[in-house]
Amino acid sequence: MGFDVPFIRPVFPSAEVLSVDIAEIVGSNWFTNFGPKEEEFTRAIADYVGSGYSVVTFSNATVGLMAALTCLLGRGDGSQYVIAPSFTFAAGPEAIEWSGYKPLFVDIDASTVQPALADAIAAIDSPEFDIAAILLCNTFGIGNSQIAAWEQLARSAHIPLVIDSAAGFGSTYADGRRVGRAGDCEVFSFHATKPFAIGEGGAVVTRDPGLAIRLKEFTNFGFRDGKGAVALGLNGKLQEISAAIGLRQLAQFDRVLGARHDVLARYMKELALSGVVFPEQIENSSVCFASMLFPDGLARDNVRSNLLAKGVEARAYYSPPVHHQPHFESAARFGGLEVTEDVVSRILSVPVYQDMAEEHIVLILDAIKAGMN
Ligand SMILES: *Cc1c(COP(=O)(O)O)cnc(C)c1O
């Protein structure tokens, strides 16, 4: 299905640039297992996130989430819960299950579309659920505006706070901290569809160097010091070529972020009086796309058909939310998830590229304004 303006359009280094890296990697005959490119990329990500933090790279963020939960909690026996939103990508709840826990879905706040702190507090206080951890999601890569209160909640409940910041590399929290610096650890995805894209890849960032060592062992079969497996691990390593792409992308990233912010600012300014509402803090995110809430589902569906008719691909993320996906239909939920249901009925996300053509910006704005009338 071809769209003139697809929802995501990854921009990668040119074949010429990549052929230089491939030649270097082939010349070194070192393709994976923590080679020089992976080492340099790990250092570069750590520098980006800021001093005092350790970085472990992964083959993707889903394995990073499994590693984070397993290294912090140990593998579960399926009896305990991990708090998570249903309004997210299925990888988080799936990682919870792979780690031996059950997701307990909590609702979100409509103004931020982020997990609702009050629900997490009530879930932890409820005798009904034995809760092992919180998997907070920085949904759409937007830093949670109450992050300090989430950290406080996890501390006072003596449970880990893992943050799925998959799309959030390059985002900042409202308190000025770079996303990556909160909780026990934060997990990034470098999938081809994220603002910082290398194809398949991810990283876990933590201020705990001991956790970083266990995470790295987890990606390498649980091996330690020539003793073989000392803990249950798997293969989650990042290849050299992927790290090389990451280094190239990082060199361009400030410019890319600036361009993405410019497109978002344009949408926000021109739609300021339209009745469309953007999630709080989206302007401090790396802007994977522009999500917006319409007054009702009818307006959203009108806008979506207008966009489709003009060749623009827009998506109603996250619809269906995870608790409506067949595998998770019987998963536990805290309350009725009414806000999640409401938000999925009237949210729409439209494309943001780093090199977006003016005519496409205008096309999208006109389609939105027309659908609101
Ligand atoms: C993309 C995404 C993931 C999965 O990342 P992979 O690198 O593809 O495994 C997990 N959680 C969220 C919220 C995502 O957006």
The ligand as an SDF file (V2000), in Angstrom:
LIG
                    3D

 15 15  0  0  0  0  0  0  0  0999 V2000
    9.1060    0.3510   19.5030 C   0  0  0  0  0  0  0  0  0  0  0  0
    8.6780    0.0620   20.8700 C   0  0  0  0  0  0  0  0  0  0  0  0
    9.1260   -1.0770   21.5630 C   0  0  0  0  0  0  0  0  0  0  0  0
    9.8880   -2.1830   20.8960 C   0  0  0  0  0  0  0  0  0  0  0  0
   11.1570   -1.8290   20.4640 O   0  0  0  0  0  0  0  0  0  0  0  0
   11.9960   -2.8970   19.6140 P   0  0  0  0  0  0  0  0  0  0  0  0
   13.3600   -2.2740   19.5250 O   0  0  0  0  0  0  0  0  0  0  0  0
   11.3270   -2.9900   18.2740 O   0  0  0  0  0  0  0  0  0  0  0  0
   11.9970   -4.1850   20.3390 O   0  0  0  0  0  0  0  0  0  0  0  0
    8.7690   -1.2330   22.8860 C   0  0  0  0  0  0  0  0  0  0  0  0
    7.9910   -0.3320   23.5150 N   0  0  0  0  0  0  0  0  0  0  0  0
    7.5250    0.7670   22.8920 C   0  0  0  0  0  0  0  0  0  0  0  0
    6.6870    1.7490   23.6510 C   0  0  0  0  0  0  0  0  0  0  0  0
    7.8340    1.0020   21.5430 C   0  0  0  0  0  0  0  0  0  0  0  0
    7.3600    2.0910   20.9460 O   0  0  0  0  0  0  0  0  0  0  0  0
  1  2  1  0
  2  3  1  0
  2 14  2  0
  3  4  1  0
  3 10  2  0
  4  5  1  0
  5  6  1  0
  6  7  2  0
  6  8  1  0
  6  9  1  0
 10 11  1  0
 11 12  2  0
 12 13  1  0
 12 14  1  0
 14 15  1  0
M  END
$$$$
